[in-house]
Amino acid sequence: MKIHFLGTAAAEGFPNVFCNCDACTKAKQLSGKNIRTRSSVIVDDVLKVDYPPDVYMQALRDGIDMSLVKDLLITHTHFDHLNAKELISRMEGYAHGIEWPLNIYGSDLALYQCKQIFHEENGGREQFRLNKLQPFKTYNIGEAKVTPLLADHDPNETCLLFFIEKENTSILYGNDSGWFPGETWDWLKGKTIDLTILDCTVGKTSNKFSRNHMSVETVIEVQKVFREMNVLTDHAKIVTTHFSHNCGLLHNELVEIFEPYGIDVAYDGMIMNINKSQ
């Protein structure tokens, strides 16, 4: 599987364009991998996770043909993960020559937000198919099998993580979330994971079990528990993403922190190819 990181920042982006903290100031000066847009990935060019406000720019920056995307998984409805209004750009009249509807998968609330937008635009329902997901139920989505898992994030809605399986390879897409809920840990027992993508919004703290978002210490603890559970394959990788400028850490500083643990730090535009023969 090819995993393309389109964005790797938390809600404000990194740098926050309104902010003059040290981290934002240095990120603007250094540029490169320190410039992070709102988090999202695309798998094998056809399966996308989340639709943040930066999709337009991300697609132009990385040469992405968004018309190829057939399936869209939504983790939750926070604005940096679901900018439903932007999806009208895919409707006939705005876009031309798209031969298939976009399948959108998510919780009741995520689908409701999309439905409201499509209702405002006549004909939108013909170009989108809304599919409700139940946690811990496995779905055939395109050529992949996808199991939504529960996240620890916003207590006011059902927030999801995704376990994606394709061609004998598995990915755990694990943000936004703090320390996983017990049901998610239980479901992961006995599984094998080739790539784990984890939230690292908080940066360095003294809390190994941070809530709502993960810290550096939480990510390292997850790695430890995964090893104890024996769920990581021989060539498994753990990658951190979803960084806030409030963590105060630039890309090279994050790399320095995680390198001793063999944990990778994602950056905008990064592409990983994950397979059993690595």
C-alpha positions as CSV (number, residue, x, y, z in Angstrom):
1,M,0.0,0.0,0.0
2,K,1.1,3.5,-0.8
3,I,0.3,6.0,2.0
4,H,0.6,9.7,1.0
5,F,0.6,12.2,3.9
6,L,-1.2,15.3,2.5
7,G,-1.2,17.2,5.8
8,T,0.4,16.6,9.3
9,A,-0.8,19.5,11.4
10,A,-3.4,20.0,14.1
11,A,-6.4,22.3,13.7
12,E,-4.6,25.7,13.5
13,G,-1.9,24.5,11.0
14,F,1.8,24.8,11.8
15,P,2.7,27.6,11.8
16,N,-0.6,29.2,12.9
17,V,-0.8,32.2,10.6
18,F,-2.1,34.4,13.4
19,C,0.6,33.3,15.9
20,N,4.0,34.8,16.8
21,C,5.1,32.1,19.2
22,D,8.7,30.9,18.9
23,A,7.7,27.7,17.1
24,C,5.6,29.5,14.5
25,T,8.2,32.1,13.9
26,K,10.9,29.6,13.4
27,A,8.7,27.4,11.2
28,K,8.1,30.4,8.9
29,Q,11.8,31.1,8.8
30,L,13.0,27.5,8.2
31,S,10.0,26.5,5.9
32,G,10.4,23.0,4.3
33,K,9.1,20.2,6.5
34,N,8.2,22.6,9.2
35,I,5.2,23.9,7.2
36,R,2.3,21.6,8.0
37,T,-1.3,21.7,6.7
38,R,-4.2,20.1,8.4
39,S,-3.9,16.3,8.7
40,S,-5.1,13.8,6.1
41,V,-3.8,10.8,4.2
42,I,-4.6,9.1,0.9
43,V,-4.1,5.4,0.3
44,D,-3.2,4.1,-3.2
45,D,-4.6,7.3,-4.7
46,V,-8.2,6.2,-4.3
47,L,-9.0,5.9,-0.6
48,K,-8.9,9.2,1.4
49,V,-9.1,9.7,5.2
50,D,-10.7,13.0,6.2
51,Y,-11.4,16.1,4.2
52,P,-9.7,19.1,5.9
53,P,-9.9,22.7,4.6
54,D,-6.5,22.4,2.9
55,V,-7.4,19.7,0.4
56,Y,-7.4,22.1,-2.6
57,M,-3.9,23.3,-1.9
58,Q,-2.6,19.9,-1.0
59,A,-3.8,18.4,-4.2
60,L,-2.2,21.1,-6.3
61,R,1.1,21.0,-4.3
62,D,1.5,17.2,-4.7
63,G,-0.1,16.7,-8.1
64,I,-3.0,14.7,-6.8
65,D,-6.0,13.9,-9.1
66,M,-8.8,14.1,-6.6
67,S,-11.3,12.8,-9.3
68,L,-9.6,9.3,-8.8
69,V,-10.7,9.1,-5.2
70,K,-13.6,6.7,-4.8
71,D,-13.9,6.3,-1.0
72,L,-13.7,8.9,1.8
73,L,-13.4,7.9,5.4
74,I,-14.3,10.5,8.0
75,T,-12.9,10.2,11.5
76,H,-15.0,12.9,13.1
77,T,-16.6,16.3,12.3
78,H,-14.2,18.8,13.7
79,F,-13.6,21.4,11.0
80,D,-9.9,20.4,10.4
81,H,-11.1,16.9,9.5
82,L,-14.4,17.5,7.7
83,N,-14.9,20.6,5.6
84,A,-18.1,19.3,4.0
85,K,-18.9,22.5,2.1
86,E,-15.8,22.0,0.0
87,L,-17.3,18.8,-1.4
88,I,-19.6,20.8,-3.7
89,S,-16.6,21.3,-5.9
90,R,-17.1,17.7,-7.0
91,M,-20.7,18.2,-8.1
92,E,-21.6,18.5,-11.8
93,G,-21.5,22.1,-12.9
94,Y,-18.4,22.6,-10.7
95,A,-16.5,19.5,-11.9
96,H,-16.9,17.6,-15.2
97,G,-16.0,14.1,-16.4
98,I,-16.2,12.2,-13.1
99,E,-17.7,8.8,-13.9
100,W,-18.4,7.5,-10.4
101,P,-20.0,8.7,-7.2
102,L,-17.9,9.4,-4.1
103,N,-18.6,6.9,-1.3
104,I,-18.5,8.7,2.1
105,Y,-18.2,6.7,5.2
106,G,-18.6,8.0,8.8
107,S,-20.7,8.3,11.9
108,D,-24.3,9.7,11.9
109,L,-23.1,13.2,12.7
110,A,-20.5,13.2,9.9
111,L,-23.0,12.0,7.3
112,Y,-25.6,14.5,8.6
113,Q,-23.2,17.4,7.9
114,C,-22.6,16.1,4.4
115,K,-26.3,15.5,3.7
116,Q,-27.1,19.1,4.8
117,I,-24.6,20.5,2.2
118,F,-25.8,18.2,-0.6
119,H,-29.5,19.1,0.1
120,E,-28.6,22.8,-0.3
121,E,-27.1,21.9,-3.7
122,N,-29.7,20.3,-6.0
123,G,-28.5,17.0,-7.5
124,G,-25.7,16.5,-5.0
125,R,-27.1,13.2,-3.8
126,E,-26.6,11.6,-7.2
127,Q,-22.8,12.1,-7.0
128,F,-22.3,11.0,-3.4
129,R,-23.3,7.9,-1.5
130,L,-23.4,8.1,2.3
131,N,-22.6,5.0,4.3
132,K,-23.0,4.8,8.1
133,L,-20.2,3.0,10.0
134,Q,-20.6,1.0,13.1
135,P,-17.5,0.6,15.4
136,F,-15.8,-2.8,15.2
137,K,-17.7,-3.9,12.2
138,T,-15.6,-4.7,9.1
139,Y,-16.6,-3.3,5.7
140,N,-15.4,-4.0,2.2
141,I,-14.5,-0.6,0.8
142,G,-13.1,-0.7,-2.7
143,E,-10.3,-3.2,-2.7
144,A,-9.7,-2.8,1.1
145,K,-11.3,-4.1,4.3
146,V,-11.9,-1.3,6.8
147,T,-12.8,-1.6,10.4
148,P,-13.7,1.6,12.3
149,L,-12.5,1.6,15.9
150,L,-13.3,3.9,18.8
151,A,-11.1,6.9,19.5
152,D,-10.6,8.8,22.7
153,H,-11.3,12.4,21.5
154,D,-14.5,14.3,21.6
155,P,-17.0,12.9,24.2
156,N,-19.9,14.6,22.4
157,E,-19.6,12.5,19.2
158,T,-18.5,9.1,18.0
159,C,-14.9,9.6,16.9
160,L,-13.3,6.9,14.8
161,L,-9.9,5.3,14.0
162,F,-9.5,3.0,11.0
163,F,-7.9,-0.4,10.6
164,I,-7.3,-0.8,6.9
165,E,-6.3,-4.1,5.3
166,K,-5.3,-4.6,1.7
167,E,-3.1,-7.1,-0.1
168,N,-2.1,-8.8,3.1
169,T,-1.0,-5.5,4.6
170,S,-2.6,-3.6,7.5
171,I,-2.6,0.0,8.6
172,L,-3.9,1.5,11.9
173,Y,-4.9,5.1,11.3
174,G,-4.8,6.3,14.9
175,N,-5.6,10.1,15.0
176,D,-7.3,12.1,16.5
177,S,-7.1,10.1,19.8
178,G,-5.6,10.0,23.2
179,W,-4.8,6.6,24.9
180,F,-7.2,4.2,23.1
181,P,-10.4,3.2,24.8
182,G,-10.5,-0.3,26.3
183,E,-12.7,-1.7,23.5
184,T,-10.2,-0.7,20.9
185,W,-7.3,-2.3,22.8
186,D,-9.4,-5.4,23.1
187,W,-10.2,-5.5,19.4
188,L,-6.5,-5.1,18.5
189,K,-5.5,-8.2,20.4
190,G,-4.4,-10.9,18.0
191,K,-4.1,-8.6,15.1
192,T,-1.0,-7.8,13.1
193,I,-0.1,-4.3,12.1
194,D,2.4,-3.2,9.4
195,L,2.0,0.6,9.8
196,T,0.6,2.5,12.8
197,I,-0.1,6.3,12.3
198,L,-0.5,8.0,15.7
199,D,-1.5,11.5,16.8
200,C,1.2,13.5,18.6
201,T,-0.5,16.8,19.0
202,V,0.6,17.5,22.6
203,G,4.3,17.2,22.3
204,K,6.3,16.4,25.4
205,T,4.5,15.9,28.7
206,S,4.9,13.7,31.8
207,N,1.7,11.8,31.0
208,K,1.9,8.4,29.3
209,F,-1.8,8.1,29.0
210,S,-2.9,11.5,27.7
211,R,-6.6,12.0,26.8
212,N,-8.1,13.5,23.6
213,H,-4.7,13.7,21.9
214,M,-1.4,11.8,22.3
215,S,1.8,13.1,23.6
216,V,5.4,12.0,22.8
217,E,5.3,9.9,25.9
218,T,1.9,8.3,24.9
219,V,3.2,7.4,21.5
220,I,6.2,5.7,23.1
221,E,4.0,3.8,25.5
222,V,1.7,2.6,22.7
223,Q,4.8,1.2,21.0
224,K,5.7,-0.5,24.2
225,V,2.3,-2.1,24.6
226,F,2.1,-3.1,21.0
227,R,5.3,-5.0,21.4
228,E,4.1,-6.7,24.5
229,M,0.9,-7.6,22.6
230,N,3.0,-8.9,19.7
231,V,0.8,-7.1,17.1
232,L,3.7,-5.5,15.2
233,T,5.0,-7.3,12.2
234,D,8.8,-7.8,11.8
235,H,9.0,-4.8,9.4
236,A,6.3,-2.7,11.2
237,K,6.6,1.1,11.3
238,I,5.1,3.6,13.6
239,V,4.7,7.2,12.3
240,T,3.6,10.3,14.2
241,T,1.5,13.1,12.8
242,H,-1.1,15.8,13.7
243,F,1.4,18.2,15.4
244,S,0.3,21.4,17.0
245,H,2.5,24.5,17.2
246,N,1.7,24.6,20.9
247,C,4.0,21.5,21.3
248,G,6.8,23.9,20.5
249,L,8.8,21.3,18.5
250,L,10.0,21.7,14.9
251,H,10.4,18.8,12.5
252,N,14.1,18.1,13.2
253,E,13.5,18.3,17.0
254,L,10.7,15.7,16.7
255,V,12.9,13.5,14.6
256,E,15.7,13.7,17.3
257,I,13.2,12.7,20.0
258,F,11.7,9.7,18.2
259,E,14.8,8.4,16.4
260,P,16.0,6.3,19.4
261,Y,12.7,4.5,19.4
262,G,12.7,3.8,15.6
263,I,9.5,6.0,15.3
264,D,9.2,8.1,12.1
265,V,7.9,11.7,12.0
266,A,5.6,12.5,9.1
267,Y,5.7,15.7,7.1
268,D,3.5,17.1,4.4
269,G,3.9,15.3,1.1
270,M,5.7,12.2,2.6
271,I,5.0,9.0,0.8
272,M,5.4,5.5,2.3
273,N,5.1,2.2,0.5
274,I,4.2,-0.6,3.0
275,N,4.4,-4.2,2.1
276,K,5.3,-7.6,3.7
277,S,8.6,-7.8,1.8
278,Q,10.2,-4.7,3.3
